[in-house]
């Protein structure tokens, strides 16, 4: 895994990659991993509420972790990063991929 998304270095690298690889607005796929906990999953989903997001969850083989994939149209790289920060601030123990 890469540097934790709370670091400025991670966000700067992501920002650069997003500007270089896509024209905006663009579809973006967020991926988060969390220890399986329905309340935490709802917290993640709430960050993307009323945005037209397609949200899929998949439990790990042993059920200990859940992957949350969120696909939606974002206006620009700054909006993408804003949502990452919002999720990591609001949901304890979340891992962003």
N, CA, C and O atoms as a GROMACS GRO file, in nm:
protein
  388
    1UNK      N    1   0.083  -0.119   0.000
    1UNK     CA    2   0.000   0.000   0.000
    1UNK      C    3   0.087   0.125   0.000
    1UNK      O    4   0.205   0.121   0.035
    2UNK      N    5   0.026   0.235  -0.040
    2UNK     CA    6   0.101   0.359  -0.050
    2UNK      C    7   0.095   0.437   0.082
    2UNK      O    8   0.041   0.389   0.182
    3UNK      N    9   0.150   0.556   0.078
    3UNK     CA   10   0.150   0.645   0.193
    3UNK      C   11   0.007   0.670   0.239
    3UNK      O   12  -0.082   0.681   0.155
    4UNK      N   13  -0.018   0.679   0.367
    4UNK     CA   14  -0.154   0.706   0.413
    4UNK      C   15  -0.208   0.835   0.351
    4UNK      O   16  -0.136   0.934   0.343
    5UNK      N   17  -0.335   0.835   0.308
    5UNK     CA   18  -0.392   0.950   0.240
    5UNK      C   19  -0.400   1.077   0.323
    5UNK      O   20  -0.439   1.181   0.271
    6UNK      N   21  -0.365   1.072   0.451
    6UNK     CA   22  -0.369   1.193   0.532
    6UNK      C   23  -0.249   1.283   0.503
    6UNK      O   24  -0.247   1.398   0.545
    7UNK      N   25  -0.150   1.231   0.431
    7UNK     CA   26  -0.029   1.311   0.409
    7UNK      C   27  -0.043   1.404   0.288
    7UNK      O   28  -0.105   1.369   0.188
    8UNK      N   29   0.016   1.522   0.301
    8UNK     CA   30   0.013   1.620   0.192
    8UNK      C   31   0.082   1.565   0.068
    8UNK      O   32   0.041   1.594  -0.044
    9UNK      N   33   0.186   1.487   0.089
    9UNK     CA   34   0.261   1.429  -0.023
    9UNK      C   35   0.170   1.338  -0.106
    9UNK      O   36   0.175   1.341  -0.229
   10UNK      N   37   0.090   1.257  -0.040
   10UNK     CA   38  -0.003   1.167  -0.110
   10UNK      C   39  -0.099   1.248  -0.195
   10UNK      O   40  -0.120   1.217  -0.313
   11UNK      N   41  -0.158   1.353  -0.138
   11UNK     CA   42  -0.256   1.432  -0.211
   11UNK      C   43  -0.193   1.509  -0.326
   11UNK      O   44  -0.256   1.524  -0.432
   12UNK      N   45  -0.072   1.557  -0.308
   12UNK     CA   46  -0.004   1.629  -0.417
   12UNK      C   47   0.023   1.534  -0.534
   12UNK      O   48   0.003   1.571  -0.650
   13UNK      N   49   0.068   1.414  -0.504
   13UNK     CA   50   0.094   1.314  -0.608
   13UNK      C   51  -0.036   1.276  -0.679
   13UNK      O   52  -0.040   1.266  -0.802
   14UNK      N   53  -0.141   1.255  -0.601
   14UNK     CA   54  -0.271   1.221  -0.659
   14UNK      C   55  -0.322   1.334  -0.748
   14UNK      O   56  -0.370   1.309  -0.859
   15UNK      N   57  -0.312   1.457  -0.702
   15UNK     CA   58  -0.356   1.574  -0.778
   15UNK      C   59  -0.285   1.578  -0.914
   15UNK      O   60  -0.349   1.597  -1.017
   16UNK      N   61  -0.154   1.560  -0.912
   16UNK     CA   62  -0.075   1.560  -1.036
   16UNK      C   63  -0.121   1.450  -1.130
   16UNK      O   64  -0.140   1.474  -1.249
   17UNK      N   65  -0.139   1.329  -1.076
   17UNK     CA   66  -0.182   1.216  -1.158
   17UNK      C   67  -0.320   1.241  -1.219
   17UNK      O   68  -0.343   1.210  -1.336
   18UNK      N   69  -0.410   1.297  -1.141
   18UNK     CA   70  -0.545   1.321  -1.191
   18UNK      C   71  -0.548   1.424  -1.303
   18UNK      O   72  -0.620   1.408  -1.401
   19UNK      N   73  -0.469   1.530  -1.288
   19UNK     CA   74  -0.463   1.632  -1.393
   19UNK      C   75  -0.401   1.577  -1.521
   19UNK      O   76  -0.438   1.617  -1.631
   20UNK      N   77  -0.305   1.484  -1.506
   20UNK     CA   78  -0.235   1.430  -1.622
   20UNK      C   79  -0.312   1.320  -1.695
   20UNK      O   80  -0.293   1.301  -1.815
   21UNK      N   81  -0.397   1.247  -1.623
   21UNK     CA   82  -0.458   1.128  -1.683
   21UNK      C   83  -0.604   1.141  -1.723
   21UNK      O   84  -0.659   1.049  -1.783
   22UNK      N   85  -0.668   1.251  -1.692
   22UNK     CA   86  -0.810   1.262  -1.725
   22UNK      C   87  -0.846   1.403  -1.765
   22UNK      O   88  -0.781   1.500  -1.726
   23UNK      N   89  -0.952   1.414  -1.846
   23UNK     CA   90  -1.009   1.545  -1.874
   23UNK      C   91  -1.132   1.558  -1.783
   23UNK      O   92  -1.203   1.460  -1.760
   24UNK      N   93  -1.155   1.676  -1.735
   24UNK     CA   94  -1.258   1.696  -1.632
   24UNK      C   95  -1.373   1.777  -1.683
   24UNK      O   96  -1.353   1.865  -1.766
   25UNK      N   97  -1.498   1.750  -1.636
   25UNK     CA   98  -1.539   1.649  -1.539
   25UNK      C   99  -1.515   1.508  -1.592
   25UNK      O  100  -1.512   1.485  -1.713
   26UNK      N  101  -1.497   1.414  -1.498
   26UNK     CA  102  -1.464   1.277  -1.533
   26UNK      C  103  -1.522   1.180  -1.431
   26UNK      O  104  -1.549   1.216  -1.316
   27UNK      N  105  -1.539   1.054  -1.475
   27UNK     CA  106  -1.583   0.950  -1.384
   27UNK      C  107  -1.464   0.910  -1.298
   27UNK      O  108  -1.352   0.898  -1.348
   28UNK      N  109  -1.488   0.889  -1.169
   28UNK     CA  110  -1.381   0.852  -1.078
   28UNK      C  111  -1.427   0.738  -0.988
   28UNK      O  112  -1.542   0.735  -0.944
   29UNK      N  113  -1.337   0.644  -0.962
   29UNK     CA  114  -1.368   0.530  -0.876
   29UNK      C  115  -1.289   0.542  -0.745
   29UNK      O  116  -1.167   0.534  -0.745
   30UNK      N  117  -1.361   0.561  -0.636
   30UNK     CA  118  -1.302   0.560  -0.502
   30UNK      C  119  -1.305   0.418  -0.450
   30UNK      O  120  -1.400   0.344  -0.476
   31UNK      N  121  -1.200   0.379  -0.377
   31UNK     CA  122  -1.200   0.248  -0.311
   31UNK      C  123  -1.154   0.268  -0.168
   31UNK      O  124  -1.051   0.330  -0.141
   32UNK      N  125  -1.233   0.214  -0.077
   32UNK     CA  126  -1.201   0.222   0.065
   32UNK      C  127  -1.211   0.083   0.124
   32UNK      O  128  -1.289   0.000   0.078
   33UNK      N  129  -1.131   0.057   0.226
   33UNK     CA  130  -1.139  -0.069   0.300
   33UNK      C  131  -1.158  -0.033   0.447
   33UNK      O  132  -1.093   0.056   0.501
   34UNK      N  133  -1.249  -0.108   0.509
   34UNK     CA  134  -1.281  -0.083   0.650
   34UNK      C  135  -1.308  -0.217   0.717
   34UNK      O  136  -1.358  -0.310   0.654
   35UNK      N  137  -1.276  -0.226   0.846
   35UNK     CA  138  -1.320  -0.346   0.919
   35UNK      C  139  -1.471  -0.353   0.907
   35UNK      O  140  -1.540  -0.252   0.921
   36UNK      N  141  -1.523  -0.471   0.882
   36UNK     CA  142  -1.666  -0.486   0.859
   36UNK      C  143  -1.745  -0.432   0.978
   36UNK      O  144  -1.735  -0.484   1.090
   37UNK      N  145  -1.823  -0.328   0.951
   37UNK     CA  146  -1.903  -0.260   1.052
   37UNK      C  147  -2.007  -0.178   0.975
   37UNK      O  148  -1.973  -0.082   0.907
   38UNK      N  149  -2.134  -0.217   0.987
   38UNK     CA  150  -2.240  -0.153   0.910
   38UNK      C  151  -2.245  -0.002   0.933
   38UNK      O  152  -2.270   0.074   0.839
   39UNK      N  153  -2.222   0.043   1.055
   39UNK     CA  154  -2.226   0.187   1.084
   39UNK      C  155  -2.117   0.263   1.008
   39UNK      O  156  -2.142   0.371   0.956
   40UNK      N  157  -1.997   0.206   1.002
   40UNK     CA  158  -1.886   0.271   0.932
   40UNK      C  159  -1.914   0.277   0.781
   40UNK      O  160  -1.884   0.377   0.716
   41UNK      N  161  -1.973   0.171   0.728
   41UNK     CA  162  -2.006   0.168   0.585
   41UNK      C  163  -2.109   0.277   0.554
   41UNK      O  164  -2.099   0.346   0.452
   42UNK      N  165  -2.208   0.291   0.641
   42UNK     CA  166  -2.310   0.395   0.623
   42UNK      C  167  -2.245   0.534   0.629
   42UNK      O  168  -2.284   0.623   0.554
   43UNK      N  169  -2.147   0.552   0.717
   43UNK     CA  170  -2.077   0.681   0.727
   43UNK      C  171  -2.005   0.714   0.596
   43UNK      O  172  -2.010   0.828   0.550
   44UNK      N  173  -1.940   0.614   0.537
   44UNK     CA  174  -1.872   0.636   0.409
   44UNK      C  175  -1.975   0.672   0.302
   44UNK      O  176  -1.957   0.768   0.228
   45UNK      N  177  -2.082   0.595   0.294
   45UNK     CA  178  -2.185   0.620   0.193
   45UNK      C  179  -2.246   0.758   0.209
   45UNK      O  180  -2.279   0.823   0.110
   46UNK      N  181  -2.262   0.805   0.332
   46UNK     CA  182  -2.323   0.936   0.358
   46UNK      C  183  -2.243   1.050   0.298
   46UNK      O  184  -2.300   1.152   0.259
   47UNK      N  185  -2.110   1.035   0.291
   47UNK     CA  186  -2.025   1.139   0.233
   47UNK      C  187  -2.060   1.161   0.086
   47UNK      O  188  -2.041   1.271   0.033
   48UNK      N  189  -2.110   1.057   0.020
   48UNK     CA  190  -2.140   1.064  -0.123
   48UNK      C  191  -2.290   1.069  -0.150
   48UNK      O  192  -2.334   1.051  -0.264
   49UNK      N  193  -2.370   1.094  -0.046
   49UNK     CA  194  -2.515   1.097  -0.058
   49UNK      C  195  -2.560   1.208  -0.153
   49UNK      O  196  -2.502   1.316  -0.155
   50UNK      N  197  -2.662   1.179  -0.232
   50UNK     CA  198  -2.722   1.276  -0.326
   50UNK      C  199  -2.625   1.327  -0.431
   50UNK      O  200  -2.638   1.440  -0.479
   51UNK      N  201  -2.528   1.245  -0.468
   51UNK     CA  202  -2.432   1.284  -0.573
   51UNK      C  203  -2.445   1.194  -0.696
   51UNK      O  204  -2.370   1.210  -0.793
   52UNK      N  205  -2.537   1.101  -0.694
   52UNK     CA  206  -2.554   1.010  -0.806
   52UNK      C  207  -2.449   0.901  -0.810
   52UNK      O  208  -2.421   0.845  -0.916
   53UNK      N  209  -2.391   0.869  -0.696
   53UNK     CA  210  -2.285   0.769  -0.689
   53UNK      C  211  -2.340   0.628  -0.698
   53UNK      O  212  -2.449   0.598  -0.648
   54UNK      N  213  -2.263   0.540  -0.764
   54UNK     CA  214  -2.292   0.397  -0.764
   54UNK      C  215  -2.200   0.336  -0.660
   54UNK      O  216  -2.077   0.344  -0.673
   55UNK      N  217  -2.259   0.275  -0.556
   55UNK     CA  218  -2.180   0.225  -0.444
   55UNK      C  219  -2.194   0.074  -0.435
   55UNK      O  220  -2.306   0.021  -0.433
   56UNK      N  221  -2.080   0.004  -0.430
   56UNK     CA  222  -2.078  -0.141  -0.415
   56UNK      C  223  -1.992  -0.177  -0.295
   56UNK      O  224  -1.887  -0.117  -0.272
   57UNK      N  225  -2.039  -0.275  -0.217
   57UNK     CA  226  -1.959  -0.323  -0.105
   57UNK      C  227  -1.934  -0.472  -0.123
   57UNK      O  228  -2.019  -0.546  -0.172
   58UNK      N  229  -1.814  -0.514  -0.084
   58UNK     CA  230  -1.776  -0.654  -0.094
   58UNK      C  231  -1.702  -0.692   0.034
   58UNK      O  232  -1.603  -0.629   0.071
   59UNK      N  233  -1.752  -0.796   0.100
   59UNK     CA  234  -1.683  -0.845   0.220
   59UNK      C  235  -1.567  -0.934   0.181
   59UNK      O  236  -1.571  -1.004   0.080
   60UNK      N  237  -1.462  -0.930   0.263
   60UNK     CA  238  -1.349  -1.020   0.242
   60UNK      C  239  -1.394  -1.164   0.264
   60UNK      O  240  -1.502  -1.188   0.317
   61UNK      N  241  -1.311  -1.257   0.222
   61UNK     CA  242  -1.345  -1.399   0.232
   61UNK      C  243  -1.384  -1.440   0.374
   61UNK      O  244  -1.479  -1.516   0.394
   62UNK      N  245  -1.311  -1.390   0.471
   62UNK     CA  246  -1.341  -1.426   0.610
   62UNK      C  247  -1.440  -1.330   0.677
   62UNK      O  248  -1.476  -1.349   0.793
   63UNK      N  249  -1.483  -1.226   0.604
   63UNK     CA  250  -1.582  -1.133   0.657
   63UNK      C  251  -1.529  -1.028   0.751
   63UNK      O  252  -1.606  -0.950   0.807
   64UNK      N  253  -1.398  -1.025   0.770
   64UNK     CA  254  -1.338  -0.931   0.866
   64UNK      C  255  -1.334  -0.788   0.810
   64UNK      O  256  -1.349  -0.691   0.885
   65UNK      N  257  -1.315  -0.775   0.679
   65UNK     CA  258  -1.304  -0.643   0.615
   65UNK      C  259  -1.408  -0.630   0.504
   65UNK      O  260  -1.454  -0.728   0.447
   66UNK      N  261  -1.443  -0.505   0.475
   66UNK     CA  262  -1.535  -0.476   0.365
   66UNK      C  263  -1.471  -0.371   0.275
   66UNK      O  264  -1.418  -0.271   0.322
   67UNK      N  265  -1.478  -0.398   0.146
   67UNK     CA  266  -1.432  -0.302   0.045
   67UNK      C  267  -1.554  -0.221   0.000
   67UNK      O  268  -1.659  -0.278  -0.030
   68UNK      N  269  -1.539  -0.090  -0.005
   68UNK     CA  270  -1.645  -0.002  -0.051
   68UNK      C  271  -1.595   0.069  -0.176
   68UNK      O  272  -1.499   0.146  -0.170
   69UNK      N  273  -1.660   0.042  -0.289
   69UNK     CA  274  -1.624   0.106  -0.416
   69UNK      C  275  -1.733   0.206  -0.451
   69UNK      O  276  -1.852   0.175  -0.447
   70UNK      N  277  -1.691   0.326  -0.486
   70UNK     CA  278  -1.785   0.434  -0.515
   70UNK      C  279  -1.746   0.496  -0.648
   70UNK      O  280  -1.636   0.548  -0.664
   71UNK      N  281  -1.838   0.490  -0.743
   71UNK     CA  282  -1.813   0.540  -0.877
   71UNK      C  283  -1.907   0.658  -0.904
   71UNK      O  284  -2.028   0.646  -0.890
   72UNK      N  285  -1.850   0.772  -0.943
   72UNK     CA  286  -1.933   0.887  -0.975
   72UNK      C  287  -1.856   0.988  -1.059
   72UNK      O  288  -1.734   0.981  -1.071
   73UNK      N  289  -1.930   1.082  -1.115
   73UNK     CA  290  -1.870   1.189  -1.195
   73UNK      C  291  -1.824   1.299  -1.100
   73UNK      O  292  -1.902   1.351  -1.020
   74UNK      N  293  -1.696   1.334  -1.112
   74UNK     CA  294  -1.640   1.443  -1.031
   74UNK      C  295  -1.601   1.557  -1.125
   74UNK      O  296  -1.566   1.534  -1.240
   75UNK      N  297  -1.610   1.679  -1.074
   75UNK     CA  298  -1.586   1.797  -1.157
   75UNK      C  299  -1.438   1.824  -1.185
   75UNK      O  300  -1.403   1.872  -1.293
   76UNK      N  301  -1.352   1.793  -1.088
   76UNK     CA  302  -1.209   1.822  -1.105
   76UNK      C  303  -1.129   1.748  -0.997
   76UNK      O  304  -1.188   1.696  -0.902
   77UNK      N  305  -0.997   1.743  -1.010
   77UNK     CA  306  -0.915   1.674  -0.911
   77UNK      C  307  -0.930   1.729  -0.769
   77UNK      O  308  -0.920   1.653  -0.672
   78UNK      N  309  -0.955   1.857  -0.756
   78UNK     CA  310  -0.971   1.915  -0.622
   78UNK      C  311  -1.095   1.857  -0.554
   78UNK      O  312  -1.092   1.832  -0.433
   79UNK      N  313  -1.202   1.834  -0.629
   79UNK     CA  314  -1.324   1.775  -0.574
   79UNK      C  315  -1.298   1.630  -0.532
   79UNK      O  316  -1.351   1.585  -0.430
   80UNK      N  317  -1.218   1.558  -0.609
   80UNK     CA  318  -1.183   1.419  -0.576
   80UNK      C  319  -1.109   1.416  -0.442
   80UNK      O  320  -1.143   1.337  -0.354
   81UNK      N  321  -1.009   1.500  -0.428
   81UNK     CA  322  -0.928   1.504  -0.307
   81UNK      C  323  -1.012   1.548  -0.186
   81UNK      O  324  -0.994   1.496  -0.076
   82UNK      N  325  -1.102   1.644  -0.208
   82UNK     CA  326  -1.188   1.690  -0.101
   82UNK      C  327  -1.269   1.575  -0.040
   82UNK      O  328  -1.283   1.565   0.082
   83UNK      N  329  -1.321   1.487  -0.126
   83UNK     CA  330  -1.400   1.373  -0.078
   83UNK      C  331  -1.313   1.272  -0.003
   83UNK      O  332  -1.355   1.217   0.099
   84UNK      N  333  -1.191   1.248  -0.052
   84UNK     CA  334  -1.100   1.160   0.022
   84UNK      C  335  -1.077   1.214   0.163
   84UNK      O  336  -1.085   1.139   0.261
   85UNK      N  337  -1.050   1.343   0.172
   85UNK     CA  338  -1.024   1.404   0.302
   85UNK      C  339  -1.147   1.396   0.392
   85UNK      O  340  -1.136   1.370   0.512
   86UNK      N  341  -1.264   1.419   0.334
   86UNK     CA  342  -1.388   1.414   0.412
   86UNK      C  343  -1.410   1.274   0.470
   86UNK      O  344  -1.446   1.260   0.587
   87UNK      N  345  -1.388   1.172   0.389
   87UNK     CA  346  -1.406   1.034   0.437
   87UNK      C  347  -1.306   1.003   0.548
   87UNK      O  348  -1.344   0.949   0.652
   88UNK      N  349  -1.178   1.036   0.527
   88UNK     CA  350  -1.077   1.001   0.628
   88UNK      C  351  -1.095   1.081   0.757
   88UNK      O  352  -1.056   1.033   0.864
   89UNK      N  353  -1.152   1.200   0.749
   89UNK     CA  354  -1.180   1.278   0.870
   89UNK      C  355  -1.301   1.226   0.946
   89UNK      O  356  -1.303   1.229   1.069
   90UNK      N  357  -1.402   1.177   0.874
   90UNK     CA  358  -1.528   1.138   0.938
   90UNK      C  359  -1.533   0.991   0.979
   90UNK      O  360  -1.605   0.955   1.072
   91UNK      N  361  -1.457   0.905   0.911
   91UNK     CA  362  -1.470   0.761   0.936
   91UNK      C  363  -1.339   0.706   0.992
   91UNK      O  364  -1.239   0.694   0.921
   92UNK      N  365  -1.341   0.674   1.120
   92UNK     CA  366  -1.222   0.621   1.186
   92UNK      C  367  -1.186   0.483   1.134
   92UNK      O  368  -1.273   0.397   1.119
   93UNK      N  369  -1.058   0.462   1.106
   93UNK     CA  370  -1.009   0.331   1.066
   93UNK      C  371  -1.022   0.298   0.918
   93UNK      O  372  -0.991   0.186   0.877
   94UNK      N  373  -1.066   0.394   0.838
   94UNK     CA  374  -1.081   0.369   0.694
   94UNK      C  375  -0.945   0.373   0.624
   94UNK      O  376  -0.857   0.452   0.660
   95UNK      N  377  -0.928   0.287   0.526
   95UNK     CA  378  -0.807   0.286   0.443
   95UNK      C  379  -0.850   0.326   0.303
   95UNK      O  380  -0.941   0.265   0.246
   96UNK      N  381  -0.785   0.426   0.246
   96UNK     CA  382  -0.815   0.471   0.110
   96UNK      C  383  -0.716   0.408   0.015
   96UNK      O  384  -0.596   0.401   0.043
   97UNK      N  385  -0.768   0.360  -0.098
   97UNK     CA  386  -0.679   0.301  -0.199
   97UNK      C  387  -0.679   0.388  -0.322
   97UNK      O  388  -0.611   0.356  -0.420
   0.00000   0.00000   0.00000
